[in-house]
Amino acid sequence: MSDATPARLFNKVLIANRGEIACRIIRTCRRLGISTVAVYSAADTEALHVTLADEAWYLGPAPAADSYLRPDLLLNIAKASGAEAIHPGYGFLSENADFAQACAEQSIVFIGPPAAAISAMGSKSAAKNLMTAAGVPVVPGFHEDEQDPIHLRQAAERCGFPLLLKAVAGGGGKGMRLVLQLSEFDEALAAAKREAKAAFGDDVMLLERYLPEARHIEVQVFCDQFGQGVYLADRDCSVQRRQQKVLEEAPAPNLAPHIAAAMGEAAVRAAQAIDYCGAGTVEFLYLDDGQFFFMEMNTRLQVEHPVTELVTGLDLVDWQLQIAAGLPLPLSQDQVRIHGHAIEARIYAEDPAQQFLPASGSLHYLHEPQTDNPSHVTPDAIIRLDTGVRQGDSIGIYYDPLIAKLIVWAPTREGALHHLARALAQYRIGGVRTNIGFLSRLVASPALYSAELHTRFIAEHEAELFAPAPLSRSQQLALVGVFLLLSESAAQADTSPFAGNQGWWLNMPTRRQFELVQDAQRYPLVISPLSDSLQTNTWQVQLEETQHQLSARLNEDRLDATVDQVPLRCYVARYEHELWMFYQGQRFDIQLYQPHFDSNIQAAADSLTAPMPGVISQLKVAVGDKVAAGQTLLIMEAMKMEHAIRAPTAGNVAELYYAQGCQVAAGCELLRLESD
C-alpha cells in the first residue's frame, strides 16, 4: 500500500457503520494517525469494531431504522465527540443524499461524493436517462416515474421476459426480483416494493430486460475536487446468487484491453458528468460480442474494493480520506499500474442448500486461514481476511449476514484460485451455517477455472456445485464417534481407569456406545477395539448394518485417520452436544443425542416451519382458508430480505401459531395445514 500521504488528514473520524467495513476503515485511520469514533446498536455492544475504535458511542436499539439509519443521532454524536468527518462505509446511509447534505450544513465532512452527485446516480431511472443523454448504452427497460402497478405491468409486457424488477434506490440485491413470465409479475412487484421500502425507505421500481448470459463487470473510479478522474482497473462480479455477488475478481478475465479501456473511460465520463468526487463504481453488463451496457453507479466504496487494492497496491480508504480533505488525486491515469490477479470470496451466514437463505446463530468455533502481513508477503501469494467477528460472536437477524471477506492475490489467475481453495479449506466455522463449503466447491469448478463467466453461472452448474458429500453418512458418523472416544481418553489420561466412563473392565477390551443425530435422524454407534492392546488406536465401528475399520490419532481438533484402509485428515470441533466435522472444505453437522431432540425430529417431519430466523411481515391466509399447492401463506423477513412460505399441498389452514409482526426462530412451526 502507498504511504505517500500526509501524516494526518483529519484528527478524528466517525465511522457510521458496523462489522467488517468499520474494522477495515479503522485499520487505515490507525495507520494514518487518525482517531476513530465507533457507533453501535444494542445488538453490537460487544462487537469487534467497538473494541478496535478509539472511542465508541451508543446509537439505539438493534433495528437499523432505530440506530444506523438515524442521521440525527449520528450527527449529534459526531459533534459531541469532536469528529471532523464521517465515513459511511457501504450500505446504511452511504448513498443517502439527505445525510450527505446534512453533514455539509453542519460543517462535518462527508467522506463520499456531494449530495447532488448521490441524487443524480441514486435513482437508477434518473441515472439511466443521464447515461442515455451522454451516449452510453443502457439495458433496455422502463425507467419512468409512473409507478401505478397496472402501468408497470403493461410496461413489463412491452419490455418482454425474462426481466428484472429493481428498486431505483437499491443495491446489494435488495428490492430486486427476477420475473420469468407475466403471471409472476404482480406478486414479485409487491414483494420487491416491500423489500425496497424496508431497506431504503423508497419503493419506486424500474424494469430492466434480463440478459442471462451477460457478464457483470464494474469499474472503480475516483474523482477529486479539481475535476480530475481516474479508473483503477475493472472487476468481474458475475458469480452471483439472488442477484447478489459471491465472488469478485480483478482484473476481469478475458476482457480485451481496448474494451477494458473503453469501459474505464466511459466510467470516468459518467462520474465527471455529475461533478463526482470520491470513490465510486460504475457497473456494466457485458456481452461476448463486445457490447456493454450501463446498469448503475454506486456512489460509495464497494464491498469488493479489496481486489482492486491488491492488484494496484493502493489503499482506497486512504484515497477517500485524502480527497475528502481537499487533496488532489494521488496518481494520474498513466501512473496506475496493475499487477497480478486478485479474487474475493464473501463468507456469509446462510444455507446454500435452502436457496441461500440467511442464517443466524453463534460462532461457537472459529478457525481462520493464515493471512499475510502485506509488508512481509512472498511473491507467490497474499492472503487477506477482512472480518468483523471473533469466536463467540453472534450473527443476528437485523443486518446483512456477511461474516468476512477472504481475498487472495497471486501473479496469475490460476495461482489466485489455487491459493483461495487452500485458504477456504483452512476456514472452519462451527455454529451458524455458512457458505464456506459451497465456496470450496465453487472455486474447484473447471468452468470457473476456464473463466466461463456469466450471471447465471451458479444456476447453470447447480449439479456440480451441490454434488454429494465426499464422505458417506456412515463414514462421517464413524469419524465423529472415534473423535469423541479419543477426546474422552485425552481428558481422562491422568485419572484412574476405575474413574472413567468408557465401560472399562479389567482384562477385557473396552466397548463404547454413542447415539448421534444427523438431519433429524438418530443413529446408534458401537465402537469396539480390534486388539486387546488399547494403544493401537484401531477400532471396528458398527452403525446399523454398516461396519467400518478405523484407526486414528487426535491432535487438538485435527483427526488423522484411516477408514477402511483409506487415509484421510479431517477436523472436528465440539460445543456442548453440537459437533462439526470439516473435510475437504465441507462441514458436516452432527449432534450427541439428547432426549428433547425427539420433538424437534417429529416437528421437522410434518410441519410448516420457519426456514430462517426472522419476522412475520405478512399473513396471507386466515384459519379456515382453503389453499392451493404452491400458494403463498405468509411472508417472512430477515436481514432486509423476504422469503415466501408456500403451501406444499392443497388443503385448509387449521391453525396459525404467530401473528403478523412476531419474531420467530429458525425451525419454529408457523402454521398447520390439513391436506385435502
C-alpha positions as CSV (number, residue, x, y, z in Angstrom):
1,M,0.0,0.0,0.0
2,S,1.1,3.5,-0.7
3,D,2.4,5.5,2.3
4,A,2.9,8.8,0.4
5,T,0.1,10.6,2.3
6,P,0.3,13.3,4.9
7,A,0.8,12.2,8.5
8,R,-2.7,13.4,9.4
9,L,-5.7,14.3,7.2
10,F,-8.3,14.6,9.9
11,N,-7.9,14.5,13.7
12,K,-10.9,12.4,14.3
13,V,-13.4,10.4,12.0
14,L,-16.7,8.9,13.0
15,I,-17.5,5.6,11.2
16,A,-21.2,5.4,10.6
17,N,-21.2,1.7,10.1
18,R,-20.5,-1.7,11.7
19,G,-19.0,-5.1,11.0
20,E,-16.0,-5.7,8.7
21,I,-16.2,-2.4,6.8
22,A,-16.0,-0.4,10.1
23,C,-13.0,-2.5,11.1
24,R,-11.5,-2.0,7.7
25,I,-11.8,1.8,7.9
26,I,-10.3,1.8,11.4
27,R,-7.2,0.0,10.2
28,T,-6.4,2.7,7.7
29,C,-7.2,5.5,10.1
30,R,-4.9,4.0,12.7
31,R,-2.1,3.8,10.1
32,L,-2.6,7.4,9.3
33,G,-2.7,8.5,12.9
34,I,-6.4,9.5,12.8
35,S,-8.6,8.8,15.9
36,T,-11.8,6.9,15.3
37,V,-15.2,7.0,16.7
38,A,-17.3,3.9,16.5
39,V,-21.1,3.8,16.9
40,Y,-23.1,0.7,17.9
41,S,-26.6,-0.5,18.4
42,A,-27.9,-2.7,21.2
43,A,-27.1,-5.7,19.1
44,D,-23.4,-4.7,18.7
45,T,-22.4,-3.8,22.3
46,E,-19.5,-6.3,22.3
47,A,-18.8,-6.1,18.5
48,L,-15.2,-6.1,17.2
49,H,-15.4,-2.6,15.7
50,V,-16.4,-1.2,19.1
51,T,-13.3,-2.8,20.6
52,L,-10.9,-1.5,17.8
53,A,-12.0,2.1,17.7
54,D,-10.5,4.8,20.0
55,E,-14.0,5.5,21.4
56,A,-17.5,4.1,20.9
57,W,-20.9,5.7,21.3
58,Y,-24.3,4.0,21.7
59,L,-26.8,4.7,18.9
60,G,-30.0,2.9,19.9
61,P,-32.0,-0.3,19.6
62,A,-31.0,-3.2,17.3
63,P,-33.2,-2.5,14.3
64,A,-31.3,-0.4,11.8
65,A,-34.1,2.1,11.4
66,D,-33.6,3.0,15.1
67,S,-29.8,3.1,15.0
68,Y,-27.6,3.0,12.0
69,L,-30.2,4.7,9.8
70,R,-30.7,7.7,12.1
71,P,-28.9,10.7,10.6
72,D,-29.8,12.9,13.6
73,L,-28.2,10.6,16.1
74,L,-25.1,10.2,14.0
75,L,-24.6,13.9,13.6
76,N,-25.2,14.6,17.3
77,I,-22.5,12.0,18.2
78,A,-20.1,13.5,15.6
79,K,-20.5,16.9,17.2
80,A,-20.3,15.7,20.7
81,S,-17.2,13.6,20.1
82,G,-15.4,16.3,18.1
83,A,-15.3,14.3,14.9
84,E,-14.4,16.4,11.9
85,A,-15.6,13.9,9.3
86,I,-18.0,10.9,8.9
87,H,-17.1,7.8,6.8
88,P,-20.4,6.0,5.9
89,G,-18.8,2.7,4.7
90,Y,-21.2,0.9,2.4
91,G,-24.9,0.2,3.0
92,F,-27.0,2.1,5.6
93,L,-26.6,5.8,4.8
94,S,-23.7,5.6,2.5
95,E,-25.8,6.6,-0.6
96,N,-28.3,8.9,1.2
97,A,-28.1,12.3,-0.3
98,D,-30.0,13.9,2.6
99,F,-27.5,12.7,5.0
100,A,-24.6,14.0,2.9
101,Q,-26.3,17.4,2.7
102,A,-27.0,17.4,6.4
103,C,-23.3,16.8,7.1
104,A,-22.3,19.7,4.8
105,E,-24.8,22.0,6.6
106,Q,-23.3,21.1,10.0
107,S,-19.7,21.7,8.7
108,I,-18.9,17.9,9.1
109,V,-17.0,16.4,6.1
110,F,-18.9,13.6,4.5
111,I,-16.3,11.1,3.2
112,G,-18.1,10.5,-0.1
113,P,-19.5,12.4,-3.0
114,P,-21.5,15.6,-2.7
115,A,-25.3,15.2,-2.2
116,A,-26.1,16.4,-5.8
117,A,-23.9,13.5,-7.2
118,I,-25.6,11.0,-5.0
119,S,-29.0,12.2,-6.1
120,A,-28.0,12.1,-9.7
121,M,-27.0,8.4,-9.5
122,G,-29.1,7.4,-6.5
123,S,-32.1,6.9,-8.7
124,K,-31.4,4.1,-11.2
125,S,-34.0,5.5,-13.5
126,A,-32.5,9.0,-13.5
127,A,-29.0,7.6,-13.9
128,K,-30.0,5.6,-17.0
129,N,-31.6,8.7,-18.5
130,L,-28.5,10.6,-17.8
131,M,-26.3,8.0,-19.4
132,T,-28.6,7.8,-22.5
133,A,-28.2,11.6,-22.9
134,A,-24.4,11.1,-22.6
135,G,-24.4,8.5,-25.3
136,V,-23.6,5.5,-23.0
137,P,-25.7,2.4,-24.0
138,V,-28.1,1.3,-21.3
139,V,-30.0,-2.0,-20.8
140,P,-33.5,-1.9,-22.5
141,G,-36.3,-1.4,-20.0
142,F,-38.7,1.0,-18.3
143,H,-37.1,3.9,-16.3
144,E,-40.0,6.3,-16.0
145,D,-41.6,7.9,-12.8
146,E,-45.0,6.3,-13.3
147,Q,-45.5,3.6,-10.6
148,D,-49.1,2.5,-10.9
149,P,-49.0,-1.3,-10.8
150,I,-51.2,-1.6,-13.8
151,H,-48.9,0.7,-15.8
152,L,-45.8,-1.2,-14.7
153,R,-47.5,-4.5,-15.7
154,Q,-48.2,-3.1,-19.2
155,A,-44.6,-1.8,-19.4
156,A,-43.4,-5.3,-18.5
157,E,-45.3,-6.8,-21.3
158,R,-43.7,-4.3,-23.7
159,C,-40.2,-4.9,-22.3
160,G,-40.6,-8.7,-22.6
161,F,-39.5,-11.6,-20.3
162,P,-37.4,-12.5,-18.5
163,L,-36.9,-9.2,-16.8
164,L,-35.6,-7.7,-13.5
165,L,-37.6,-5.6,-11.2
166,K,-35.1,-3.3,-9.4
167,A,-35.6,-0.6,-6.7
168,V,-34.3,2.7,-8.1
169,A,-32.7,3.4,-4.7
170,G,-31.5,-0.1,-4.2
171,G,-28.3,-2.1,-4.0
172,G,-27.0,-5.4,-2.8
173,G,-29.8,-7.3,-4.4
174,K,-32.4,-5.9,-2.1
175,G,-35.6,-4.8,-3.7
176,M,-34.8,-6.9,-6.8
177,R,-36.8,-9.8,-8.3
178,L,-36.3,-11.9,-11.4
179,V,-39.6,-12.3,-13.2
180,L,-39.7,-15.1,-15.8
181,Q,-43.3,-14.7,-17.0
182,L,-46.3,-12.3,-16.8
183,S,-48.2,-14.5,-14.3
184,E,-45.4,-13.9,-11.7
185,F,-45.3,-10.2,-12.1
186,D,-47.9,-8.9,-9.6
187,E,-46.6,-10.9,-6.6
188,A,-43.0,-10.1,-7.5
189,L,-43.7,-6.4,-7.8
190,A,-45.4,-6.3,-4.4
191,A,-42.6,-8.2,-2.7
192,A,-39.9,-6.0,-4.3
193,K,-41.6,-2.9,-3.2
194,R,-42.0,-4.0,0.4
195,E,-38.3,-5.1,0.5
196,A,-37.2,-1.8,-1.1
197,K,-39.3,0.3,1.4
198,A,-37.8,-1.6,4.3
199,A,-34.2,-1.4,3.1
200,F,-34.1,2.1,1.6
201,G,-37.3,3.9,2.5
202,D,-38.2,4.2,-1.2
203,D,-40.3,1.6,-3.1
204,V,-40.0,3.2,-6.6
205,M,-39.2,0.5,-9.2
206,L,-37.7,0.2,-12.7
207,L,-37.9,-2.6,-15.1
208,E,-34.9,-4.0,-16.9
209,R,-34.6,-6.7,-19.6
210,Y,-32.7,-9.7,-18.1
211,L,-29.7,-10.8,-20.1
212,P,-28.9,-14.2,-18.6
213,E,-25.7,-14.8,-20.5
214,A,-24.2,-11.4,-19.7
215,R,-21.2,-10.8,-17.5
216,H,-21.3,-8.3,-14.7
217,I,-18.2,-6.1,-15.0
218,E,-17.7,-2.9,-13.0
219,V,-15.1,-0.2,-12.9
220,Q,-13.6,1.5,-9.9
221,V,-13.4,5.3,-10.4
222,F,-12.0,8.2,-8.3
223,C,-12.5,11.9,-8.8
224,D,-11.2,14.8,-6.9
225,Q,-12.5,18.3,-6.2
226,F,-10.4,19.7,-9.1
227,G,-12.3,17.9,-11.8
228,Q,-9.7,15.1,-12.3
229,G,-10.8,11.5,-12.6
230,V,-9.1,8.1,-13.0
231,Y,-10.3,4.5,-13.2
232,L,-8.5,1.8,-11.2
233,A,-8.9,-1.4,-13.2
234,D,-12.1,-3.4,-13.6
235,R,-13.7,-6.2,-11.6
236,D,-15.8,-9.2,-12.7
237,C,-18.7,-9.8,-10.4
238,S,-20.7,-12.3,-12.5
239,V,-20.8,-15.2,-10.0
240,Q,-24.0,-14.3,-8.0
241,R,-26.9,-15.8,-6.1
242,R,-30.2,-13.9,-5.5
243,Q,-28.7,-11.1,-7.7
244,Q,-26.0,-10.6,-5.0
245,K,-22.3,-11.2,-5.6
246,V,-20.5,-14.2,-4.3
247,L,-17.1,-14.0,-6.0
248,E,-15.3,-10.9,-7.4
249,E,-12.0,-10.7,-9.2
250,A,-9.7,-8.1,-10.7
251,P,-8.9,-7.6,-13.4
252,A,-11.9,-9.1,-15.3
253,P,-10.6,-12.2,-17.1
254,N,-10.6,-12.5,-20.9
255,L,-11.5,-8.8,-21.4
256,A,-9.8,-7.3,-24.4
257,P,-7.6,-4.4,-23.4
258,H,-9.4,-2.0,-25.8
259,I,-12.8,-2.9,-24.3
260,A,-11.4,-2.6,-20.7
261,A,-10.1,0.9,-21.6
262,A,-13.4,1.9,-23.3
263,M,-15.3,0.8,-20.1
264,G,-12.9,2.7,-17.9
265,E,-13.1,5.9,-20.0
266,A,-16.9,5.7,-20.1
267,A,-17.0,5.2,-16.3
268,V,-14.9,8.3,-15.7
269,R,-17.0,10.4,-18.2
270,A,-20.1,9.2,-16.3
271,A,-18.7,10.4,-13.0
272,Q,-17.4,13.7,-14.3
273,A,-20.8,14.4,-15.9
274,I,-22.3,14.7,-12.4
275,D,-19.3,16.5,-10.8
276,Y,-18.5,13.4,-8.8
277,C,-15.9,13.5,-6.0
278,G,-14.5,10.5,-4.2
279,A,-14.8,6.7,-4.7
280,G,-17.5,5.3,-7.0
281,T,-18.2,2.2,-9.1
282,V,-19.8,2.1,-12.5
283,E,-21.4,-1.2,-13.3
284,F,-21.9,-2.7,-16.8
285,L,-23.4,-5.8,-18.4
286,Y,-21.0,-7.2,-20.9
287,L,-21.8,-9.5,-23.8
288,D,-19.3,-11.8,-25.6
289,D,-19.7,-9.8,-28.8
290,G,-18.1,-6.8,-27.1
291,Q,-21.2,-4.8,-26.3
292,F,-21.5,-3.4,-22.9
293,F,-24.5,-1.6,-21.2
294,F,-24.6,0.8,-18.3
295,M,-26.5,-0.6,-15.3
296,E,-25.9,1.8,-12.4
297,M,-23.4,3.7,-10.5
298,N,-22.7,3.0,-6.8
299,T,-21.7,6.3,-5.1
300,R,-19.7,4.7,-2.4
301,L,-16.9,2.3,-1.6
302,Q,-17.9,-1.3,-2.8
303,V,-17.8,-4.4,-0.7
304,E,-15.3,-5.9,-3.2
305,H,-12.8,-3.0,-3.2
306,P,-10.0,-5.1,-1.7
307,V,-9.4,-6.9,-5.0
308,T,-8.7,-3.6,-6.6
309,E,-6.4,-2.7,-3.7
310,L,-4.4,-5.9,-4.2
311,V,-3.8,-5.5,-7.9
312,T,-3.0,-1.8,-7.7
313,G,-1.1,-1.8,-4.4
314,L,-3.2,1.2,-3.3
315,D,-5.3,1.8,-0.1
316,L,-8.7,3.1,-1.4
317,V,-9.8,4.2,2.1
318,D,-6.6,6.3,2.2
319,W,-7.6,7.8,-1.1
320,Q,-11.1,8.6,0.1
321,L,-9.6,10.4,3.1
322,Q,-7.2,12.4,1.0
323,I,-9.9,13.5,-1.5
324,A,-12.4,14.4,1.3
325,A,-9.7,16.5,2.9
326,G,-9.4,18.5,-0.4
327,L,-6.2,17.0,-1.8
328,P,-5.8,16.1,-5.5
329,L,-5.8,12.5,-6.8
330,P,-2.6,10.8,-5.7
331,L,-2.0,9.3,-9.2
332,S,-2.8,10.2,-12.8
333,Q,-4.2,7.7,-15.1
334,D,-0.9,6.9,-16.8
335,Q,0.6,6.2,-13.3
336,V,-1.9,3.5,-12.4
337,R,-0.3,0.0,-12.6
338,I,-2.0,-3.4,-12.4
339,H,-0.1,-6.4,-11.1
340,G,-1.3,-10.0,-10.9
341,H,-4.8,-11.2,-10.1
342,A,-7.0,-11.0,-7.0
343,I,-10.2,-12.8,-6.1
344,E,-12.5,-12.2,-3.2
345,A,-14.9,-14.7,-1.7
346,R,-17.7,-13.4,0.5
347,I,-18.2,-15.6,3.7
348,Y,-21.9,-15.4,4.6
349,A,-24.1,-16.8,7.3
350,E,-26.5,-18.6,5.0
351,D,-27.7,-22.0,3.9
352,P,-26.8,-22.7,0.3
353,A,-28.9,-25.9,0.4
354,Q,-32.0,-23.8,1.2
355,Q,-31.8,-21.3,-1.7
356,F,-29.1,-19.4,0.2
357,L,-31.5,-18.2,2.9
358,P,-29.7,-16.1,5.5
359,A,-28.9,-17.8,8.8
360,S,-28.3,-16.5,12.3
361,G,-26.6,-18.0,15.3
362,S,-23.3,-18.0,17.2
363,L,-19.7,-18.7,16.0
364,H,-19.0,-21.3,18.7
365,Y,-15.9,-22.4,16.9
366,L,-13.8,-20.2,14.5
367,H,-10.5,-21.2,12.8
368,E,-9.5,-18.6,10.3
369,P,-7.0,-19.2,7.5
370,Q,-3.4,-18.0,7.9
371,T,-3.1,-14.5,6.5
372,D,-0.1,-12.4,5.4
373,N,1.1,-9.1,6.7
374,P,1.2,-7.1,3.4
375,S,4.6,-5.7,4.3
376,H,6.1,-9.2,4.6
377,V,4.5,-11.1,1.8
378,T,6.1,-13.6,-0.5
379,P,5.9,-13.1,-4.3
380,D,3.7,-16.2,-4.5
381,A,0.5,-15.0,-2.9
382,I,-1.1,-12.6,-0.4
383,I,-3.9,-13.9,1.8
384,R,-6.1,-11.2,3.3
385,L,-9.1,-11.5,5.6
386,D,-11.4,-8.6,6.2
387,T,-13.7,-9.5,9.1
388,G,-15.7,-8.0,11.9
389,V,-16.2,-11.1,14.1
390,R,-14.4,-13.2,16.7
391,Q,-15.1,-16.7,18.1
392,G,-18.2,-16.5,20.3
393,D,-19.8,-13.6,18.4
394,S,-23.3,-14.0,17.1
395,I,-24.8,-13.2,13.7
396,G,-28.3,-11.7,14.3
397,I,-31.3,-11.1,12.1
398,Y,-31.1,-7.3,11.9
399,Y,-28.2,-6.8,9.5
400,D,-26.6,-8.2,6.4
401,P,-25.3,-11.8,7.2
402,L,-21.8,-11.1,5.8
403,I,-19.2,-12.6,8.2
404,A,-16.0,-11.8,6.4
405,K,-14.3,-11.4,3.0
406,L,-11.4,-13.7,2.1
407,I,-9.2,-12.1,-0.5
408,V,-6.3,-13.7,-2.3
409,W,-3.7,-12.2,-4.7
410,A,-1.3,-14.2,-6.9
411,P,0.8,-13.3,-10.0
412,T,-1.7,-15.3,-12.1
413,R,-5.5,-16.0,-12.0
414,E,-4.8,-19.8,-11.7
415,G,-2.5,-19.2,-8.8
416,A,-5.1,-17.0,-7.1
417,L,-7.7,-19.7,-7.4
418,H,-5.3,-22.3,-6.1
419,H,-4.5,-20.3,-3.0
420,L,-8.1,-19.3,-2.5
421,A,-9.1,-23.0,-2.4
422,R,-6.4,-23.7,0.2
423,A,-7.5,-20.8,2.3
424,L,-11.1,-21.9,2.2
425,A,-10.1,-25.4,3.3
426,Q,-8.5,-23.8,6.4
427,Y,-11.5,-21.7,7.2
428,R,-13.7,-23.5,9.7
429,I,-16.7,-22.2,11.5
430,G,-18.9,-24.2,13.9
431,G,-22.3,-23.0,14.9
432,V,-24.1,-20.7,12.5
433,R,-24.5,-22.2,9.0
434,T,-22.2,-20.7,6.4
435,N,-21.4,-20.9,2.6
436,I,-17.8,-21.9,3.0
437,G,-18.4,-25.5,1.8
438,F,-20.3,-24.1,-1.2
439,L,-17.4,-21.7,-2.0
440,S,-14.9,-24.6,-1.8
441,R,-16.9,-26.4,-4.5
442,L,-17.3,-23.2,-6.5
443,V,-13.6,-22.4,-6.7
444,A,-12.8,-26.0,-7.7
445,S,-15.2,-25.8,-10.7
446,P,-13.5,-26.4,-14.0
447,A,-15.8,-23.8,-15.6
448,L,-14.7,-21.2,-13.2
449,Y,-11.0,-22.0,-13.9
450,S,-11.8,-21.6,-17.6
451,A,-13.5,-18.2,-16.9
452,E,-16.8,-19.3,-18.5
453,L,-18.5,-16.5,-16.5
454,H,-22.0,-15.0,-16.7
455,T,-24.6,-14.0,-14.1
456,R,-26.3,-17.4,-14.3
457,F,-23.1,-19.3,-13.5
458,I,-24.4,-20.9,-10.3
459,A,-27.7,-21.9,-11.8
460,E,-26.0,-23.5,-14.8
461,H,-23.6,-25.5,-12.7
462,E,-26.0,-26.4,-10.0
463,A,-25.5,-30.2,-10.2
464,E,-21.7,-29.8,-9.8
465,L,-21.9,-27.1,-7.1
466,F,-24.4,-29.1,-5.0
467,A,-22.7,-32.5,-5.5
468,P,-23.0,-35.3,-2.9
469,A,-20.7,-35.1,0.1
470,P,-17.2,-36.6,-0.3
471,L,-17.8,-38.9,2.7
472,S,-20.8,-41.2,3.2
473,R,-23.0,-40.7,6.2
474,S,-21.7,-43.8,8.0
475,Q,-18.1,-42.6,7.5
476,Q,-19.0,-39.1,8.9
477,L,-20.6,-40.7,12.0
478,A,-17.8,-43.2,12.5
479,L,-15.2,-40.5,12.4
480,V,-17.1,-38.3,14.9
481,G,-17.6,-41.3,17.2
482,V,-13.9,-42.0,17.3
483,F,-13.2,-38.3,17.9
484,L,-15.5,-38.5,20.9
485,L,-13.7,-41.6,22.1
486,L,-10.3,-40.1,21.8
487,S,-11.4,-36.8,23.3
488,E,-12.6,-38.7,26.4
489,S,-9.4,-40.6,26.6
490,A,-7.3,-37.4,26.4
491,A,-9.5,-35.8,29.1
492,Q,-9.1,-38.8,31.4
493,A,-5.4,-39.5,30.7
494,D,-4.3,-38.6,34.2
495,T,-7.1,-40.4,36.1
496,S,-7.6,-43.9,37.3
497,P,-9.3,-46.2,34.8
498,F,-11.8,-47.0,37.5
499,A,-12.9,-43.4,37.5
500,G,-13.6,-43.4,33.7
501,N,-16.9,-43.7,32.0
502,Q,-15.9,-45.7,28.9
503,G,-17.1,-49.1,30.1
504,W,-13.6,-50.2,31.1
505,W,-13.3,-53.8,32.6
506,L,-10.2,-55.3,34.0
507,N,-8.5,-57.5,31.3
508,M,-11.4,-57.0,28.9
509,P,-11.5,-54.9,25.7
510,T,-13.5,-51.7,26.1
511,R,-16.6,-51.2,24.1
512,R,-18.1,-47.7,23.7
513,Q,-21.6,-46.7,22.5
514,F,-22.8,-43.3,21.3
515,E,-26.1,-42.2,20.0
516,L,-25.7,-39.5,17.3
517,V,-28.2,-37.3,15.4
518,Q,-27.8,-36.1,11.9
519,D,-30.5,-34.5,9.7
520,A,-33.1,-35.2,12.4
521,Q,-32.4,-38.9,12.4
522,R,-30.9,-40.9,15.3
523,Y,-28.0,-43.4,14.8
524,P,-26.7,-45.8,17.4
525,L,-23.0,-46.3,17.1
526,V,-20.9,-49.1,18.7
527,I,-17.1,-48.7,18.8
528,S,-15.0,-51.8,19.7
529,P,-11.2,-52.2,19.7
530,L,-9.7,-54.6,17.2
531,S,-6.9,-55.6,19.6
532,D,-6.6,-56.3,23.3
533,S,-4.0,-53.6,23.3
534,L,-5.7,-50.2,23.7
535,Q,-2.6,-48.5,22.4
536,T,-3.2,-49.5,18.8
537,N,-6.0,-46.9,18.3
538,T,-7.7,-49.3,15.8
539,W,-11.5,-50.0,16.1
540,Q,-14.4,-51.6,14.5
541,V,-17.3,-49.1,14.2
542,Q,-20.8,-50.6,13.8
543,L,-23.6,-48.4,12.5
544,E,-26.8,-50.4,12.0
545,E,-25.9,-52.8,9.2
546,T,-22.7,-51.0,8.2
547,Q,-19.2,-51.6,9.6
548,H,-16.0,-49.6,9.2
549,Q,-12.5,-50.4,10.4
550,L,-10.9,-47.2,11.6
551,S,-7.6,-46.1,13.1
552,A,-7.0,-42.5,14.2
553,R,-4.9,-40.1,16.2
554,L,-6.2,-36.8,17.6
555,N,-4.1,-33.7,17.9
556,E,-6.3,-30.9,19.3
557,D,-9.0,-30.6,16.6
558,R,-7.1,-32.5,13.9
559,L,-8.1,-36.1,13.3
560,D,-5.6,-38.2,11.2
561,A,-7.5,-41.3,10.3
562,T,-7.5,-44.4,8.1
563,V,-11.0,-45.5,7.2
564,D,-11.2,-49.0,5.6
565,Q,-7.5,-48.6,4.6
566,V,-8.0,-45.2,3.1
567,P,-6.1,-42.4,4.9
568,L,-7.7,-39.0,5.4
569,R,-7.4,-35.9,7.5
570,C,-10.3,-34.1,9.0
571,Y,-11.0,-31.6,11.8
572,V,-13.7,-31.9,14.4
573,A,-14.9,-29.3,16.8
574,R,-17.4,-29.6,19.7
575,Y,-19.6,-27.2,21.6
576,E,-21.8,-28.9,24.2
577,H,-23.8,-31.5,22.3
578,E,-23.1,-30.0,18.9
579,L,-20.2,-31.4,16.7
580,W,-18.9,-30.2,13.4
581,M,-16.6,-32.2,11.2
582,F,-14.7,-30.5,8.4
583,Y,-13.3,-32.4,5.4
584,Q,-12.1,-31.0,2.1
585,G,-13.7,-27.7,2.8
586,Q,-17.1,-29.2,3.7
587,R,-18.8,-29.1,7.0
588,F,-20.9,-31.9,8.4
589,D,-23.2,-31.2,11.4
590,I,-23.8,-33.9,14.0
591,Q,-25.2,-33.9,17.5
592,L,-25.0,-36.1,20.5
593,Y,-28.5,-37.4,21.1
594,Q,-30.4,-35.5,23.8
595,P,-34.0,-36.6,24.8
596,H,-35.5,-33.3,23.8
597,F,-34.4,-33.9,20.2
598,D,-37.4,-36.2,19.7
599,S,-40.0,-33.4,19.5
600,N,-37.7,-31.5,17.1
601,I,-37.4,-34.5,14.8
602,Q,-41.1,-35.0,14.7
603,A,-41.8,-31.4,14.0
604,A,-39.3,-31.3,11.2
605,A,-41.0,-34.2,9.5
606,D,-44.6,-33.0,9.4
607,S,-44.8,-29.2,9.9
608,L,-44.5,-26.0,8.0
609,T,-41.5,-24.5,9.8
610,A,-39.5,-21.3,9.6
611,P,-36.5,-21.9,7.3
612,M,-34.7,-19.0,8.9
613,P,-35.0,-16.7,11.9
614,G,-37.0,-13.6,11.1
615,V,-40.2,-11.6,11.5
616,I,-43.6,-12.5,10.1
617,S,-44.1,-9.4,7.9
618,Q,-47.3,-10.5,6.2
619,L,-50.0,-13.2,6.8
620,K,-51.7,-14.0,3.5
621,V,-54.2,-16.5,4.9
622,A,-56.6,-17.0,7.9
623,V,-57.7,-20.0,9.8
624,G,-60.3,-21.9,7.7
625,D,-59.0,-20.7,4.3
626,K,-58.7,-23.2,1.6
627,V,-55.3,-23.0,-0.2
628,A,-53.8,-24.5,-3.3
629,A,-50.4,-26.2,-3.6
630,G,-47.8,-23.5,-4.1
631,Q,-49.9,-20.7,-2.7
632,T,-48.2,-18.1,-0.6
633,L,-49.3,-18.5,3.1
634,L,-47.1,-15.9,4.7
635,I,-44.1,-13.7,4.2
636,M,-41.0,-13.8,6.5
637,E,-38.4,-11.0,6.5
638,A,-34.8,-11.4,7.8
639,M,-31.8,-9.1,7.2
640,K,-34.0,-6.9,4.9
641,M,-34.7,-9.9,2.6
642,E,-38.1,-11.5,2.1
643,H,-39.0,-15.2,1.9
644,A,-42.4,-16.6,0.9
645,I,-43.7,-19.6,2.8
646,R,-45.8,-21.6,0.3
647,A,-48.3,-24.5,0.8
648,P,-46.6,-27.8,-0.1
649,T,-50.0,-29.3,-0.9
650,A,-53.6,-28.2,-1.3
651,G,-55.6,-28.1,2.0
652,N,-57.2,-26.0,4.7
653,V,-55.5,-23.7,7.2
654,A,-56.1,-25.4,10.6
655,E,-54.0,-23.2,12.9
656,L,-51.8,-20.1,12.7
657,Y,-49.2,-20.1,15.5
658,Y,-47.9,-16.5,15.1
659,A,-49.4,-13.1,14.4
660,Q,-48.1,-10.6,11.9
661,G,-45.1,-8.7,13.3
662,C,-44.0,-11.6,15.5
663,Q,-40.3,-12.6,15.6
664,V,-39.7,-16.4,15.2
665,A,-36.6,-18.6,15.4
666,A,-35.4,-21.0,12.6
667,G,-37.3,-24.3,12.8
668,C,-40.4,-22.9,14.6
669,E,-43.7,-24.3,13.4
670,L,-45.6,-21.5,11.8
671,L,-49.0,-22.9,10.9
672,R,-50.8,-26.2,10.4
673,L,-52.4,-27.4,7.2
674,E,-55.0,-30.1,6.9
675,S,-54.5,-31.6,3.5
676,D,-57.5,-32.3,1.3
